[in-house]
C-alpha cells in the first residue's frame, strides 16, 4: 500500500475516505439542525398568541413562528418594499410597513404588490389602510443578506432612507425610522379569498427530517468502500503482475 508506485494512489484513497466521512458528519449535523428547527417551530406555533399591545418581551427574537397580534396604526410614509418577490409568475414587491402602537412600532409584511405600475413609493400609497387596524400573524426574523451568496443592501451615501431593499435587514431598516422598532416583523395570516394587493404570504414549512440521514449513510458507505476495498484492489493488481 505504501510502496512507491502506490503511494500517490494511497494518499488519494485516504483523502477521499476522510472527505466522505466529513460529508457524512455534515449531513448528520444538517439532520440535527432540521430536527431542532422542527421542534422549535412546533413549540412556537403551539404557544398562545403574543399580544404586543400588552407585552414586548426582550427575547422576542427567540420566538420566531409564534402567533402574534397587535392593534395600531400604519405609518405609510416610512414603509419600504422588498424587491424580487413573486405572486405565481408575476414579479413584484412585498410592502414592509411600520405599525405604530404604544410608543413603538413593528414592521408588518403586508404582502405582495405588482411591480408594474408601482415603480416609486408614491405609487404604493394606493394600498394604504388608514385608521386603526388589528394584525394577526406570526413572528418572523429578518436577514441581512441571502443565506447563499449575496451582499447586504448599501445605504445611500447622502444619508437618505433606502426605500427598496433586497434583504429584510430589520436592524438597518429600523435605523432609518424616527421611532423605536421591534427587531422582528409580523407575517400576517393569509386569506385564500384575498386576491387584491397587497396579498399576504405565508411560506410552506415542511416538517420532515429530509433526506439528510440517507445522504449520510451514502457518504459513510462510500468511505467504507474506499477504505476496505482499496487493499483488495491492490492485492488483485499485485497478483496479476506476477
TORVO-636695 format. One line per field, with one value per residue (C-alpha): residue in one letter; x, y, z; residue number from 1. Coordinates in steps of 0.02 Angstrom, whole numbers, plus 50000, padded with zeros to 5 digits. Example, Ala and Ser with C-alpha at 12.3 -4.5 7.8 and 13.67 -1.06 7.14 Angstrom:
res: [A|S]
c1: [50615|50684]
c2: [49775|49947]
c3: [50390|50357]
n: [1|2]
END
This chain:
res: [X|X|X|X|X|X|X|X|X|X|X|X|X|X|X|X|X|X|X|X|X|X|X|X|X|X|X|X|X|X|X|X|X|X|X|X|X|X|X|X|X|X|X|X|X|X|X|X|X|X|X|X|X|X|X|X|X|X|X|X|X|X|X|X|X|X|X|X|X|X|X|X|X|X|X|X|X|X|X|X|X|X|X|X|X|X|X|X|X|X|X|X|X|X|X|X|X|X|X|X|X|X|X|X|X|X|X|X|X|X|X|X|X|X|X|X|X|X|X|X|X|X|X|X|X|X|X|X|X|X|X|X|X|X|X|X|X|X|X|X|X|X|X|X|X|X|X|X|X|X|X|X|X|X|X|X|X|X|X|X|X|X|X|X|X|X|X|X|X|X|X|X|X|X|X|X|X|X|X|X|X|X|X|X|X|X|X|X|X|X|X|X|X|X|X|X|X|X|X|X|X|X|X|X|X|X|X|X|X|X|X|X|X|X|X|X|X|X|X|X|X|X|X|X|X|X|X|X|X|X|X|X|X|X|X|X|X|X|X|X|X|X]
c1: [50000|50142|50257|50321|50211|50054|50097|50004|49851|49851|49854|49706|49609|49643|49594|49436|49390|49415|49311|49168|49169|49167|49022|48928|48955|48898|48736|48709|48736|48606|48488|48507|48478|48321|48258|48294|48201|48051|48044|48060|47928|47802|47833|47815|47655|47578|47600|47458|47461|47580|47484|47609|47491|47513|47693|47850|47971|48156|48186|48061|48195|48192|48005|48006|47847|47748|47572|47562|47434|47438|47324|47395|47404|47512|47645|47641|47767|47908|47858|47986|47974|48064|48105|48115|47951|47829|47644|47631|47734|47703|47851|47830|47870|47820|47772|47851|47751|47783|47632|47641|47573|47614|47761|47849|47820|47836|47859|47719|47741|47576|47603|47634|47603|47642|47799|47704|47628|47721|47898|47908|47844|47711|47628|47617|47502|47350|47365|47352|47242|47209|47149|47171|47197|47222|47352|47365|47505|47670|47836|47972|48156|48241|48406|48548|48585|48536|48598|48689|48791|48726|48777|48698|48600|48709|48631|48630|48787|48687|48601|48432|48318|48329|48154|48177|48278|48347|48350|48239|48381|48274|48414|48463|48283|48246|48396|48310|48147|48109|48049|48094|48056|48049|48187|48059|47921|47746|47694|47503|47395|47336|47156|47131|46994|47102|47169|47182|47356|47438|47417|47486|47606|47648|47792|47756|47853|47893|47910|48008|48185|48225|48350|48497|48505|48501|48637|48744|48728|48781|48937|48985|48958|49071|49204|49191|49205|49359|49447|49405|49403|49569|49681|49586|49613|49800|49811|49724|49842|49995|49932|49902|50076|50160]
c2: [50000|50118|50060|50199|50156|50154|50297|50434|50323|50279|50463|50494|50349|50413|50589|50526|50422|50570|50680|50555|50538|50727|50743|50608|50701|50863|50778|50717|50896|50955|50821|50885|51063|51008|50916|51069|51181|51064|51058|51246|51277|51158|51228|51408|51376|51290|51446|51568|51722|51855|52019|52157|52287|52201|52140|52165|52035|52066|51892|51910|51865|51690|51675|51655|51571|51609|51677|51864|52002|52190|52339|52502|52623|52604|52733|52733|52874|52762|52597|52507|52372|52208|52177|52010|51944|51839|51801|51648|51702|51888|51993|52123|52183|52149|52301|52312|52443|52504|52481|52607|52567|52605|52719|52593|52504|52336|52304|52209|52116|52175|52067|52068|52209|52203|52292|52357|52524|52539|52600|52730|52742|52869|52733|52618|52739|52673|52519|52620|52553|52708|52708|52582|52403|52237|52121|51935|51828|51755|51822|51817|51863|51966|51932|52046|51952|51791|51630|51578|51718|51894|52055|52173|52321|52477|52629|52793|52895|53055|52986|52970|52824|52670|52633|52470|52329|52162|52090|52109|52184|52237|52319|52433|52467|52515|52633|52745|52754|52906|52796|52630|52473|52294|52178|52063|52080|52009|51896|51904|51752|51748|51740|51620|51733|51889|51919|52108|52180|52187|51998|51921|51775|51627|51508|51323|51241|51058|50973|50821|50763|50775|50664|50701|50532|50440|50552|50522|50333|50352|50452|50329|50186|50269|50291|50107|50051|50157|50110|49924|49894|49976|49839|49706|49806|49815|49627|49594|49709|49630|49455|49499|49567|49404]
c3: [50000|50040|49901|49793|49643|49751|49868|49774|49747|49933|49979|49863|49942|50118|50068|49981|50133|50250|50135|50128|50318|50337|50216|50312|50476|50391|50338|50516|50576|50449|50515|50693|50634|50544|50699|50806|50685|50680|50870|50887|50753|50831|51005|50945|50847|50998|51107|51137|51029|51093|51115|51078|51149|51318|51309|51205|51278|51267|51199|51057|50929|51004|50969|50780|50714|50872|50840|50870|50865|50882|50858|50795|50651|50495|50453|50264|50248|50313|50232|50124|49991|49963|49780|49688|49758|49657|49660|49549|49399|49424|49479|49614|49788|49968|50070|50243|50336|50514|50628|50770|50942|51124|51082|50972|50806|50721|50536|50451|50287|50215|50061|49875|49753|49566|49506|49354|49396|49562|49523|49664|49843|49796|49691|49842|49932|49838|49950|50111|50252|50356|50535|50674|50618|50706|50631|50671|50606|50664|50723|50590|50591|50458|50371|50322|50161|50073|50155|49998|49925|49902|49984|50109|50043|50029|50112|50013|50044|50065|50220|50135|50178|50069|50004|49907|49986|49928|50105|50257|50359|50506|50604|50462|50412|50593|50593|50466|50564|50675|50820|50904|50803|50868|50798|50715|50587|50575|50433|50433|50408|50226|50169|50023|49956|49962|49787|49795|49826|49946|49958|50119|50101|50212|50170|50163|50306|50279|50449|50395|50428|50243|50153|50267|50355|50189|50119|50275|50251|50070|50114|50252|50130|50002|50138|50185|50005|49978|50139|50139|49953|49914|49994|49895|49737|49772|49805|49641|49549|49629|49592|49411|49390|49445]
n: [1|2|3|4|5|6|7|8|9|10|11|12|13|14|15|16|17|18|19|20|21|22|23|24|25|26|27|28|29|30|31|32|33|34|35|36|37|38|39|40|41|42|43|44|45|46|47|48|49|50|51|52|53|54|55|56|57|58|59|60|61|62|63|64|65|66|67|68|69|70|71|72|73|74|75|76|77|78|79|80|81|82|83|84|85|86|87|88|89|90|91|92|93|94|95|96|97|98|99|100|101|102|103|104|105|106|107|108|109|110|111|112|113|114|115|116|117|118|119|120|121|122|123|124|125|126|127|128|129|130|131|132|133|134|135|136|137|138|139|140|141|142|143|144|145|146|147|148|149|150|151|152|153|154|155|156|157|158|159|160|161|162|163|164|165|166|167|168|169|170|171|172|173|174|175|176|177|178|179|180|181|182|183|184|185|186|187|188|189|190|191|192|193|194|195|196|197|198|199|200|201|202|203|204|205|206|207|208|209|210|211|212|213|214|215|216|217|218|219|220|221|222|223|224|225|226|227|228|229|230|231|232|233|234|235|236|237|238|239|240|241|242]
END
